[in-house]
């Protein structure tokens, strides 16, 4: 897809906006629909901030719901080739498509422990990490309490959103 200027983004109707930005927050078109109503966006930073504000304003259960929209890293969906295009590329960039059997076994076990403890999958911005950092991060974040981990997960979602938006919208001067 060609990059859009913010002026083009502001001209999109709700259906077009949701079609283009619908997976900026993984499998959560509701977030995209809510953000559309805040047009016009001054620039890409304003669009990013609007999404961040939407996520921050969610109650605890809503934040947990957003996190539950994410797949397990190198999990069943990845192994079956059923991830979204964005998640497939992101996990590949982190080297999660090249795990050894031991690494995959460790990641699967840690993912399961994490989901049992928190009720949602471990979320980390894979494009900003490699497999070793992801495994270490998962181990460390398992030590968190539920509220702290929900906030940490949402911060990672915001990083993912910023990178996905950068893939769609060109950076330019404010209107």
Kinemage of the C-alpha trace (Angstrom):
@kinemage 1
@onewidth
@group {chain A} dominant
@subgroup {mainchain}
@vectorlist {calphas} color= white
{ca unk a 1} P 0.000 0.000 0.000
{ca unk a 2} L 1.218 3.478 -0.837
{ca unk a 3} L 1.763 5.802 2.073
{ca unk a 4} L -0.979 8.298 2.725
{ca unk a 5} L -0.491 11.946 3.585
{ca unk a 6} L -2.396 13.103 6.650
{ca unk a 7} L -4.643 15.226 4.406
{ca unk a 8} L -5.657 12.021 2.605
{ca unk a 9} L -6.268 10.272 5.924
{ca unk a 10} L -8.558 13.110 6.976
{ca unk a 11} L -10.641 12.671 3.806
{ca unk a 12} L -11.355 8.979 4.472
{ca unk a 13} L -14.889 8.041 5.409
{ca unk a 14} L -15.331 5.727 8.377
{ca unk a 15} L -15.419 2.537 6.297
{ca unk a 16} L -12.244 3.444 4.398
{ca unk a 17} L -10.498 4.484 7.617
{ca unk a 18} L -11.413 1.237 9.349
{ca unk a 19} L -10.355 -0.787 6.296
{ca unk a 20} L -6.922 0.870 6.187
{ca unk a 21} L -6.254 1.300 9.930
{ca unk a 22} L -8.371 -1.567 11.270
{ca unk a 23} L -5.424 -3.621 12.455
{ca unk a 24} L -3.283 -0.838 13.880
{ca unk a 25} L -4.509 -2.137 17.230
{ca unk a 26} L -4.318 -5.888 16.597
{ca unk a 27} L -7.726 -7.364 15.730
{ca unk a 28} L -9.492 -4.369 17.319
{ca unk a 29} L -11.445 -2.419 14.732
{ca unk a 30} L -13.457 -0.868 17.559
{ca unk a 31} L -10.412 1.204 18.535
{ca unk a 32} L -10.007 2.358 14.945
{ca unk a 33} L -13.685 3.295 14.695
{ca unk a 34} L -13.469 5.310 17.911
{ca unk a 35} L -10.348 7.149 16.734
{ca unk a 36} L -11.881 8.059 13.343
{ca unk a 37} L -14.396 10.329 15.075
{ca unk a 38} L -11.533 12.561 16.251
{ca unk a 39} L -10.601 13.709 12.743
{ca unk a 40} L -9.134 15.902 11.441
{ca unk a 41} L -5.674 14.915 12.566
{ca unk a 42} L -3.028 17.648 12.469
{ca unk a 43} L -0.259 15.192 11.643
{ca unk a 44} L 0.851 11.614 12.223
{ca unk a 45} L 1.836 12.453 15.814
{ca unk a 46} L -1.704 13.669 16.499
{ca unk a 47} L -3.119 10.431 15.077
{ca unk a 48} L -0.737 8.400 17.257
{ca unk a 49} L -1.632 10.437 20.331
{ca unk a 50} L -5.352 9.989 19.668
{ca unk a 51} L -4.929 6.218 19.639
{ca unk a 52} L -2.768 6.344 22.767
{ca unk a 53} L -5.383 8.505 24.512
{ca unk a 54} L -8.121 6.043 23.532
{ca unk a 55} L -6.127 3.138 24.981
{ca unk a 56} L -5.253 5.043 28.161
{ca unk a 57} L -8.902 6.004 28.730
{ca unk a 58} L -10.086 2.400 28.679
{ca unk a 59} L -10.979 0.879 32.029
{ca unk a 60} L -8.797 -1.981 33.284
{ca unk a 61} L -11.082 -4.628 31.722
{ca unk a 62} L -11.032 -2.786 28.388
{ca unk a 63} L -7.242 -2.676 28.400
{ca unk a 64} L -7.162 -6.385 29.161
{ca unk a 65} L -9.572 -6.933 26.251
{ca unk a 66} L -7.229 -5.104 23.866
{ca unk a 67} L -4.368 -7.305 25.057
{ca unk a 68} L -6.479 -10.433 24.501
{ca unk a 69} L -6.787 -9.442 20.821
{ca unk a 70} L -3.081 -10.216 20.379
{ca unk a 71} L -1.783 -13.669 19.423
{ca unk a 72} L 0.762 -15.646 21.394
{ca unk a 73} L 4.273 -14.979 20.142
{ca unk a 74} L 5.341 -17.944 17.977
{ca unk a 75} L 2.158 -19.663 19.125
{ca unk a 76} L -0.405 -21.903 17.484
{ca unk a 77} L -1.609 -19.236 15.024
{ca unk a 78} L 1.943 -18.424 13.939
{ca unk a 79} L 2.768 -22.084 13.430
{ca unk a 80} L -0.412 -22.539 11.376
{ca unk a 81} L 0.299 -19.444 9.252
{ca unk a 82} L -2.867 -17.743 10.529
{ca unk a 83} L -1.472 -14.507 11.962
{ca unk a 84} L -2.419 -11.147 10.530
{ca unk a 85} L -0.028 -9.876 7.872
{ca unk a 86} L 1.323 -7.306 10.318
{ca unk a 87} L 1.942 -9.838 13.106
{ca unk a 88} L 3.589 -12.269 10.700
{ca unk a 89} L 6.054 -9.609 9.553
{ca unk a 90} L 6.689 -8.359 13.088
{ca unk a 91} L 7.336 -11.799 14.540
{ca unk a 92} L 9.615 -12.617 11.613
{ca unk a 93} L 11.605 -9.402 12.155
{ca unk a 94} L 12.244 -10.507 15.750
{ca unk a 95} L 13.470 -13.923 14.585
{ca unk a 96} L 10.514 -15.765 16.086
{ca unk a 97} L 10.124 -17.751 12.872
{ca unk a 98} L 13.613 -19.186 13.422
{ca unk a 99} L 13.401 -20.460 17.001
{ca unk a 100} L 15.215 -23.632 17.913
{ca unk a 101} L 13.056 -26.418 19.337
{ca unk a 102} L 14.336 -25.554 22.839
{ca unk a 103} L 13.572 -21.856 22.375
{ca unk a 104} L 10.090 -22.640 21.056
{ca unk a 105} L 9.438 -24.971 23.972
{ca unk a 106} L 10.609 -22.331 26.468
{ca unk a 107} L 8.544 -19.603 24.808
{ca unk a 108} L 5.449 -21.829 24.702
{ca unk a 109} L 5.843 -22.676 28.392
{ca unk a 110} L 6.397 -19.035 29.408
{ca unk a 111} L 3.452 -17.891 27.255
{ca unk a 112} L 1.218 -20.414 29.014
{ca unk a 113} L 2.397 -19.353 32.483
{ca unk a 114} L 1.797 -15.747 31.527
{ca unk a 115} L -1.726 -16.344 30.215
{ca unk a 116} L -2.653 -18.347 33.303
{ca unk a 117} L -1.371 -15.571 35.582
{ca unk a 118} L -2.779 -12.549 33.715
{ca unk a 119} L -5.604 -13.837 31.530
{ca unk a 120} L -4.215 -12.356 28.314
{ca unk a 121} L -1.209 -13.066 26.067
{ca unk a 122} L 2.205 -11.503 26.538
{ca unk a 123} L 2.462 -8.438 24.292
{ca unk a 124} L 5.761 -6.873 23.315
{ca unk a 125} L 6.668 -4.812 20.270
{ca unk a 126} L 8.428 -7.550 18.322
{ca unk a 127} L 9.855 -5.119 15.758
{ca unk a 128} L 11.842 -3.413 18.509
{ca unk a 129} L 13.131 -6.681 19.994
{ca unk a 130} L 14.853 -9.904 19.025
{ca unk a 131} L 14.045 -13.374 20.305
{ca unk a 132} L 16.510 -13.281 23.224
{ca unk a 133} L 15.127 -9.945 24.460
{ca unk a 134} L 11.590 -11.258 24.088
{ca unk a 135} L 12.332 -14.369 26.142
{ca unk a 136} L 14.064 -12.247 28.804
{ca unk a 137} L 11.219 -9.722 28.797
{ca unk a 138} L 8.640 -12.451 29.211
{ca unk a 139} L 10.546 -13.939 32.132
{ca unk a 140} L 10.868 -10.529 33.825
{ca unk a 141} L 7.300 -9.425 33.211
{ca unk a 142} L 5.958 -12.633 34.729
{ca unk a 143} L 7.127 -11.108 38.033
{ca unk a 144} L 4.690 -8.164 37.685
{ca unk a 145} L 1.335 -7.788 39.355
{ca unk a 146} L -1.798 -7.724 37.183
{ca unk a 147} L -2.300 -3.950 37.043
{ca unk a 148} L 1.382 -3.240 36.386
{ca unk a 149} L 1.459 -5.843 33.628
{ca unk a 150} L -1.704 -4.554 31.993
{ca unk a 151} L -0.142 -1.088 31.807
{ca unk a 152} L 3.135 -2.532 30.473
{ca unk a 153} L 1.219 -4.462 27.812
{ca unk a 154} L -0.734 -1.371 26.728
{ca unk a 155} L 2.513 0.594 26.430
{ca unk a 156} L 3.774 -2.125 24.073
{ca unk a 157} L 0.516 -1.899 22.083
{ca unk a 158} L 1.161 1.836 21.655
{ca unk a 159} L 4.644 1.096 20.259
{ca unk a 160} L 3.141 -1.427 17.841
{ca unk a 161} L 0.524 1.136 16.788
{ca unk a 162} L 3.129 3.848 16.140
{ca unk a 163} L 5.120 1.524 13.888
{ca unk a 164} L 2.035 0.282 12.038
{ca unk a 165} L 0.830 3.842 11.485
{ca unk a 166} L 4.292 4.802 10.206
{ca unk a 167} L 3.854 2.060 7.596
{ca unk a 168} L 0.624 3.720 6.427
{ca unk a 169} L 1.012 7.483 6.911
{ca unk a 170} L 3.831 9.678 5.674
{ca unk a 171} L 5.393 12.065 8.143
{ca unk a 172} L 4.986 15.639 7.059
{ca unk a 173} L 4.553 19.112 8.415
{ca unk a 174} L 1.411 19.995 10.350
{ca unk a 175} L -1.553 21.229 8.363
